[in-house]
Amino acid sequence: MTSDVTHDVVIVGGGIGGLTIAWELARAGRDVVLVEASDDAGGMLRRGTASGLEVDLGAESFATRTTGVADLVADARLPVQLIEPAPGGAHVAFRRRSGRVDRAPLPRRALVGMPADPLAADVVRILGRRGARRAAQERLLPMPAGAEPSLAELTASRFGVRVTSRLVEPLCRSVYSQSAESVRLSALHPVLWEKAQALGSLTAAVDALAPAVRAGSAVRGVEGGLWRIAAELEAVALRAGAVIRTGTPVRAVTATSVDLDDETLSAGVVVIATGPTAAASLLGVDVAPAPPVGLVVAEVASDGFDTFPVGSGVIAAPDVDCAAKALTHVDAKWEWAAAALPAGTHLVRLSAHEGRHGELTDAAGAATAIRTLTGVRVSPADVRRVIPVAWPDAVATPSARGAVTEAAATRGIRLAGAVAAGTGLASVIPHARALAAALTSSPTPSEGARHVR
């Protein structure tokens, strides 16, 4: 069955990118329909219940490298309170030459793991004196000519291998769910790459751009959980007149139609705002799916966490054998969580290494990872509950982004979300708003007669 109405815009995918576009278009008076395959909109801004709290089971903070999130909250008048994390900062776990796992606060001034001052005490604590002296030579080296190398190659050649292995690689894997060998700096932090080229030094660029705050603090969150942004944005989009249909899988798309199970929606414009693998499938291109992002939220009863031993959390260097690549101590990072949790109870989030999610999904596995990353003696009996979550289509690799972007452009279909904008709300939201602005400035079927098929 075919729709007898041509909608101005049909959006496929109800993550934060799709919801942002739906709200922008609806408030501009456009006829917009959003279809989402799952039962709830919000994408990776999902909630669950732990220790009686509604907590994030997906993203739990956003980078402050852009004002995109704050601008959206203000412009849409979302009833949420943006908050700063507690000042403790994050740590890195790495293995000393002796084989002992050590932990140290991440450098106060760094970007993408690269230090602004390689000889600062907090950098020397991680790299050692020899590693720090090697990293300090970066300012003396000419920037590479020709094609941009991978992030791992770039940082190892300029700062030395310790900066790459103990800072860049663990941060890249924990924050972006990709190896530094598979990405380029220009994709993760384009402003930093441009500044480095202009100044002729990565160190100088980081020094110019890095905030003077402890690592792990260049983010913000939402009182009560980041999931609330998606929930409140969906509500304001509906009030503005957007139609949001959840539990509605899409079978095929063209530039002017979206095929559902038993209906075809006609559209002046079609926007795909799904994950990369789903987008590739709809566009008929083959991409290698990235490994799923695995997460575990654990309730832990241990007084060893009362002093916040690793601040807001810890990331693991590749030489630390652990099923989790990162840990977030939720109530150390967010004061609202600390105030709401029962006495003696702590919440931790464990981000799984590729292929090792299953090792974290019971109390014994979670306790082992927590002990390794934090040094706190946690037993399986201390882990009261484990909530496993898997995101199978969360990472947009460079090859997938390239293939999907080319296919969409060829077919006249617009793209939004991480596959178009890069990882994180700080990138996705401004891109979605720019796309919506471009669509509202173009003529649409609503400005003329409706098409009847």
C-alpha positions as CSV (number, residue, x, y, z in Angstrom):
1,M,0.0,0.0,0.0
2,T,1.3,3.5,-0.9
3,S,0.7,6.7,1.1
4,D,-1.7,9.1,-0.7
5,V,0.2,12.0,0.8
6,T,3.8,13.2,0.0
7,H,5.3,14.3,3.3
8,D,7.9,17.1,3.2
9,V,10.5,15.0,4.9
10,V,10.7,11.4,6.1
11,I,13.5,10.6,8.6
12,V,14.6,7.0,9.1
13,G,16.2,6.6,12.5
14,G,15.1,8.0,15.9
15,G,18.5,8.7,17.6
16,I,19.4,12.2,18.7
17,G,20.2,13.2,15.1
18,G,16.9,12.2,13.7
19,L,15.0,13.7,16.7
20,T,16.8,17.0,16.3
21,I,15.9,17.3,12.6
22,A,12.3,16.3,13.3
23,W,12.0,19.0,15.9
24,E,13.6,21.7,13.8
25,L,11.4,20.9,10.7
26,A,8.2,20.6,12.7
27,R,8.7,23.9,14.4
28,A,9.3,25.4,11.0
29,G,5.9,24.2,9.9
30,R,7.1,21.3,7.8
31,D,5.2,18.0,7.5
32,V,7.8,15.6,8.9
33,V,7.5,11.9,9.8
34,L,10.2,10.0,11.7
35,V,10.2,6.2,11.7
36,E,12.2,4.2,14.2
37,A,12.6,0.4,14.2
38,S,12.9,-0.1,17.9
39,D,10.2,0.5,20.4
40,D,11.7,3.7,21.7
41,A,13.3,6.7,20.2
42,G,16.6,8.0,21.5
43,G,19.2,5.7,20.0
44,M,22.1,5.4,22.3
45,L,20.5,7.7,24.9
46,R,18.8,4.9,26.7
47,R,17.8,4.5,30.3
48,G,17.6,1.6,32.7
49,T,17.1,1.1,36.4
50,A,19.9,0.3,38.9
51,S,19.8,0.6,42.6
52,G,16.4,2.3,42.2
53,L,17.8,5.0,39.9
54,E,17.1,5.7,36.3
55,V,20.5,5.6,34.8
56,D,22.1,5.8,31.4
57,L,22.6,2.5,29.5
58,G,24.2,4.3,26.6
59,A,26.1,7.6,26.4
60,E,26.4,9.3,29.8
61,S,28.2,12.5,28.9
62,F,29.0,14.8,26.0
63,A,32.1,16.6,24.9
64,T,32.3,20.4,25.3
65,R,34.4,20.9,22.2
66,T,31.3,22.5,20.6
67,T,28.3,24.3,22.1
68,G,25.9,22.2,20.1
69,V,24.3,20.4,23.0
70,A,23.9,23.5,25.2
71,D,22.5,25.4,22.3
72,L,19.9,22.8,21.6
73,V,18.8,22.6,25.2
74,A,18.4,26.3,25.3
75,D,16.7,26.7,21.9
76,A,14.3,23.9,22.4
77,R,13.7,24.9,26.0
78,L,14.3,21.4,27.2
79,P,13.6,21.1,30.9
80,V,17.0,19.6,31.8
81,Q,19.9,20.8,33.8
82,L,23.3,20.6,32.3
83,I,25.9,19.8,34.9
84,E,29.7,19.6,35.3
85,P,31.4,16.3,36.4
86,A,33.0,16.2,39.8
87,P,36.6,17.6,39.7
88,G,38.3,14.3,40.4
89,G,39.2,13.6,36.8
90,A,40.0,10.2,35.2
91,H,43.0,7.8,35.5
92,V,44.9,5.6,33.2
93,A,46.0,2.0,34.1
94,F,49.3,0.8,32.5
95,R,52.0,-1.8,33.1
96,R,55.4,-0.8,34.4
97,R,58.6,-2.5,33.2
98,S,58.4,-4.7,36.4
99,G,55.0,-6.0,35.2
100,R,53.1,-4.3,37.9
101,V,49.9,-2.5,36.9
102,D,50.1,1.1,37.9
103,R,47.4,3.9,37.8
104,A,47.9,7.6,37.5
105,P,45.6,10.6,36.8
106,L,45.5,11.5,33.2
107,P,47.4,14.7,32.3
108,R,45.5,17.9,33.3
109,R,46.1,19.5,29.9
110,A,45.8,17.1,26.9
111,L,43.7,16.5,23.9
112,V,43.1,13.1,22.3
113,G,45.8,11.9,24.7
114,M,48.4,14.3,23.5
115,P,50.0,16.4,26.2
116,A,50.3,20.2,26.1
117,D,53.5,20.0,28.2
118,P,55.3,16.7,27.9
119,L,57.6,17.6,30.8
120,A,54.7,18.4,33.2
121,A,54.8,16.3,36.4
122,D,51.5,14.5,35.7
123,V,52.8,13.5,32.2
124,V,56.2,12.3,33.5
125,R,54.3,10.2,36.1
126,I,52.9,8.2,33.2
127,L,55.6,8.3,30.6
128,G,58.7,8.2,32.8
129,R,61.5,10.7,32.4
130,R,62.9,9.1,29.2
131,G,59.5,8.9,27.6
132,A,58.7,12.5,28.6
133,R,62.0,13.8,27.1
134,R,61.3,12.0,23.9
135,A,57.8,13.5,23.7
136,A,59.1,17.0,24.3
137,Q,61.1,16.7,21.1
138,E,57.8,16.9,19.1
139,R,58.0,20.7,18.8
140,L,61.3,20.4,16.9
141,L,60.0,18.0,14.2
142,P,58.5,19.2,10.9
143,M,54.9,18.3,10.3
144,P,54.5,15.4,7.9
145,A,53.9,16.2,4.2
146,G,51.6,14.4,1.9
147,A,48.7,12.2,3.0
148,E,47.7,12.4,6.7
149,P,48.9,9.2,8.5
150,S,46.9,7.2,11.0
151,L,46.6,8.7,14.5
152,A,48.8,5.9,15.9
153,E,51.5,6.5,13.3
154,L,51.3,10.3,13.7
155,T,51.7,10.3,17.5
156,A,54.3,7.5,17.7
157,S,56.5,9.2,15.1
158,R,56.2,12.6,16.7
159,F,55.9,11.9,20.5
160,G,57.3,8.4,20.8
161,V,55.6,5.1,21.4
162,R,54.8,5.7,25.1
163,V,52.5,8.6,24.4
164,T,50.7,6.4,21.8
165,S,50.5,3.3,24.0
166,R,49.8,4.9,27.4
167,L,47.7,7.9,26.4
168,V,46.4,8.0,22.8
169,E,45.5,4.4,22.2
170,P,43.6,3.8,25.5
171,L,41.7,7.0,25.1
172,C,40.9,6.4,21.5
173,R,39.6,2.8,22.2
174,S,37.6,3.9,25.3
175,V,36.0,7.1,23.9
176,Y,35.7,6.4,20.2
177,S,35.6,2.6,20.3
178,Q,38.3,2.5,17.5
179,S,42.0,1.8,17.4
180,A,44.3,4.7,16.8
181,E,45.6,2.7,13.9
182,S,42.2,2.9,12.2
183,V,41.5,6.6,12.4
184,R,43.0,10.0,11.6
185,L,43.3,13.0,13.9
186,S,41.4,15.1,11.4
187,A,38.3,12.8,11.8
188,L,38.4,12.8,15.6
189,H,39.3,16.4,16.2
190,P,39.5,18.5,13.0
191,V,40.1,21.8,14.9
192,L,43.2,20.3,16.5
193,W,44.5,18.9,13.2
194,E,44.1,22.3,11.5
195,K,45.7,24.1,14.4
196,A,48.7,21.7,14.3
197,Q,49.2,22.3,10.7
198,A,49.0,26.1,11.2
199,L,51.5,26.1,14.1
200,G,53.7,23.3,12.8
201,S,53.5,21.3,16.0
202,L,50.9,19.0,17.8
203,T,52.3,20.1,21.2
204,A,51.8,23.8,20.3
205,A,48.3,23.1,19.0
206,V,47.3,21.2,22.1
207,D,48.8,23.9,24.3
208,A,46.6,26.5,22.4
209,L,43.4,24.5,22.6
210,A,43.5,22.3,25.7
211,P,41.4,23.5,28.6
212,A,43.1,23.9,31.9
213,V,41.0,21.2,33.6
214,R,41.8,17.7,34.7
215,A,41.3,15.1,32.0
216,G,37.9,13.6,31.9
217,S,36.4,17.0,32.9
218,A,36.0,18.4,29.3
219,V,32.6,16.9,29.3
220,R,29.2,17.7,30.7
221,G,26.2,15.7,31.7
222,V,22.5,16.0,32.6
223,E,21.1,16.0,36.1
224,G,19.4,12.6,36.3
225,G,21.0,11.1,33.2
226,L,21.8,12.1,29.6
227,W,18.9,10.0,28.4
228,R,16.6,12.8,29.4
229,I,17.8,15.0,26.5
230,A,16.4,12.5,24.0
231,A,13.2,12.0,26.0
232,E,12.5,15.7,26.3
233,L,13.4,16.4,22.7
234,E,11.0,13.8,21.5
235,A,8.3,15.4,23.6
236,V,8.9,18.9,22.2
237,A,9.1,17.5,18.6
238,L,5.7,15.9,19.1
239,R,4.2,19.1,20.4
240,A,5.6,21.0,17.4
241,G,3.7,18.6,15.1
242,A,6.3,15.9,14.2
243,V,4.9,12.4,13.7
244,I,7.2,9.9,15.4
245,R,6.4,6.2,14.7
246,T,8.4,3.7,16.8
247,G,8.4,-0.1,16.3
248,T,8.4,0.7,12.5
249,P,11.2,-1.1,10.6
250,V,12.1,0.2,7.1
251,R,12.6,-2.2,4.3
252,A,13.9,0.1,1.5
253,V,14.4,3.7,0.6
254,T,14.6,5.9,-2.4
255,A,15.1,9.7,-2.7
256,T,11.4,10.1,-2.6
257,S,10.0,7.1,-0.7
258,V,10.4,4.9,2.4
259,D,9.0,1.3,2.2
260,L,7.6,-0.1,5.5
261,D,6.2,-3.6,6.0
262,D,2.8,-2.8,4.6
263,E,3.0,0.9,3.5
264,T,5.1,3.2,1.4
265,L,5.7,6.8,2.7
266,S,6.2,9.3,-0.1
267,A,8.5,12.2,0.6
268,G,10.0,15.3,-0.8
269,V,13.2,14.5,1.0
270,V,14.4,11.3,2.7
271,V,16.9,11.4,5.5
272,I,18.7,8.4,6.8
273,A,19.8,8.8,10.5
274,T,20.5,5.3,11.5
275,G,23.7,3.5,12.5
276,P,26.2,2.9,9.8
277,T,25.4,-0.8,9.1
278,A,21.7,-0.1,8.9
279,A,22.3,2.9,6.6
280,A,24.6,0.8,4.3
281,S,21.9,-1.9,4.1
282,L,19.2,0.6,3.1
283,L,21.5,2.1,0.5
284,G,22.5,-1.4,-0.9
285,V,26.2,-1.1,-0.2
286,D,28.4,-3.7,1.5
287,V,30.4,-2.6,4.5
288,A,32.3,-4.6,7.1
289,P,30.3,-4.1,10.3
290,A,32.3,-2.8,13.2
291,P,32.4,-4.9,16.4
292,P,29.5,-4.2,18.7
293,V,30.0,-1.8,21.6
294,G,29.6,-3.7,24.9
295,L,28.7,-2.1,28.2
296,V,28.0,-3.4,31.7
297,V,26.5,-1.4,34.5
298,A,27.3,-2.9,37.9
299,E,26.0,-2.2,41.4
300,V,28.9,-2.6,43.8
301,A,28.8,-2.7,47.6
302,S,32.4,-2.0,48.7
303,D,33.8,0.7,51.0
304,G,37.0,0.6,48.9
305,F,35.1,2.9,46.5
306,D,34.1,5.4,49.2
307,T,37.3,7.5,48.6
308,F,36.9,7.4,44.7
309,P,40.3,5.7,44.2
310,V,40.5,6.4,40.4
311,G,38.5,9.6,40.4
312,S,35.7,9.6,37.8
313,G,37.1,6.4,36.2
314,V,40.0,4.8,34.5
315,I,41.0,3.8,31.0
316,A,43.3,0.8,30.3
317,A,46.5,0.8,28.2
318,P,46.8,-2.1,25.7
319,D,49.3,-3.9,27.9
320,V,46.8,-4.3,30.7
321,D,45.0,-7.7,30.3
322,C,41.4,-6.9,31.2
323,A,38.1,-7.7,29.6
324,A,37.1,-4.0,30.1
325,K,39.0,-1.2,28.4
326,A,37.5,1.5,30.6
327,L,35.6,2.0,33.8
328,T,33.4,4.9,34.9
329,H,32.7,5.4,38.6
330,V,29.3,6.9,38.1
331,D,28.7,8.3,41.6
332,A,32.3,9.7,41.7
333,K,31.7,11.5,38.5
334,W,28.1,12.8,39.0
335,E,27.0,14.3,42.3
336,W,23.3,13.7,41.6
337,A,24.1,9.9,41.5
338,A,26.1,10.0,44.7
339,A,23.3,11.8,46.5
340,A,20.6,9.4,45.3
341,L,22.4,6.1,45.8
342,P,21.9,4.1,49.1
343,A,24.7,4.3,51.6
344,G,27.5,1.9,50.7
345,T,26.4,1.3,47.2
346,H,28.3,2.4,44.1
347,L,27.6,2.3,40.4
348,V,30.3,1.5,37.8
349,R,30.2,1.2,34.0
350,L,32.5,-1.2,32.3
351,S,33.2,-0.7,28.6
352,A,34.1,-4.1,27.1
353,H,37.1,-4.8,24.8
354,E,36.1,-6.2,21.4
355,G,34.9,-9.8,21.7
356,R,35.1,-9.9,25.6
357,H,31.7,-8.5,26.6
358,G,30.7,-12.0,27.7
359,E,33.5,-12.0,30.3
360,L,31.8,-9.1,32.1
361,T,28.2,-10.2,32.2
362,D,28.3,-12.0,35.5
363,A,29.4,-11.0,39.0
364,A,32.7,-12.9,38.9
365,G,33.8,-11.4,35.5
366,A,32.8,-7.9,36.5
367,A,34.6,-8.2,39.9
368,T,37.8,-9.3,38.1
369,A,37.7,-6.3,35.7
370,I,37.0,-3.9,38.5
371,R,39.9,-5.2,40.6
372,T,42.3,-5.0,37.6
373,L,41.4,-1.5,36.6
374,T,41.0,0.1,40.1
375,G,43.2,-1.9,42.4
376,V,40.2,-2.2,44.8
377,R,39.7,-5.7,46.3
378,V,36.2,-6.4,45.0
379,S,34.8,-9.9,45.3
380,P,32.0,-11.4,43.2
381,A,29.8,-11.2,46.4
382,D,30.3,-7.4,46.3
383,V,28.8,-7.1,42.9
384,R,25.1,-7.1,43.6
385,R,23.8,-6.7,40.1
386,V,25.1,-6.7,36.6
387,I,23.2,-5.1,33.7
388,P,24.7,-6.0,30.3
389,V,24.1,-3.8,27.2
390,A,25.3,-4.3,23.6
391,W,25.2,-1.7,20.8
392,P,25.7,-3.7,17.6
393,D,25.6,-0.7,15.2
394,A,27.3,2.1,17.1
395,V,30.7,2.7,15.4
396,A,31.1,4.4,12.1
397,T,34.4,3.4,10.7
398,P,36.1,5.6,8.1
399,S,35.5,3.0,5.4
400,A,31.8,2.6,6.3
401,R,31.4,6.4,6.4
402,G,32.9,6.8,3.0
403,A,30.9,4.1,1.3
404,V,27.6,5.2,2.9
405,T,28.3,8.9,2.1
406,E,29.0,8.1,-1.6
407,A,26.0,5.9,-2.0
408,A,23.6,8.4,-0.4
409,A,24.9,11.3,-2.5
410,T,24.5,9.2,-5.6
411,R,20.9,8.4,-4.7
412,G,19.9,11.9,-3.6
413,I,19.3,10.9,0.0
414,R,20.5,13.0,3.0
415,L,22.4,11.5,5.9
416,A,22.5,12.5,9.6
417,G,23.9,10.9,12.8
418,A,27.4,9.6,13.5
419,V,27.8,8.1,10.0
420,A,27.6,11.7,8.6
421,A,28.9,13.8,11.4
422,G,31.3,11.7,13.4
423,T,31.0,10.3,17.0
424,G,29.3,12.1,19.8
425,L,26.5,14.5,20.5
426,A,28.9,17.5,20.1
427,S,29.2,16.5,16.5
428,V,25.9,14.9,15.7
429,I,23.6,17.7,17.0
430,P,25.2,20.7,15.1
431,H,25.3,18.6,11.9
432,A,21.6,17.7,12.3
433,R,20.7,21.3,12.9
434,A,22.6,22.5,9.9
435,L,20.9,19.9,7.7
436,A,17.5,20.9,9.0
437,A,18.3,24.6,8.3
438,A,19.2,23.6,4.7
439,L,16.0,21.7,4.3
440,T,13.8,24.4,5.7
441,S,15.3,26.9,3.2
442,S,14.3,24.7,0.3
443,P,10.9,24.5,-1.3
444,T,8.8,21.5,-0.2
445,P,5.5,19.9,-1.2
446,S,3.7,21.6,1.7
447,E,4.2,24.9,0.0
448,G,2.3,23.7,-3.0
449,A,-0.5,21.3,-3.6
450,R,-0.2,17.9,-2.0
451,H,0.6,15.1,-4.4
452,V,-2.0,12.3,-4.7
453,R,-1.0,8.9,-6.0
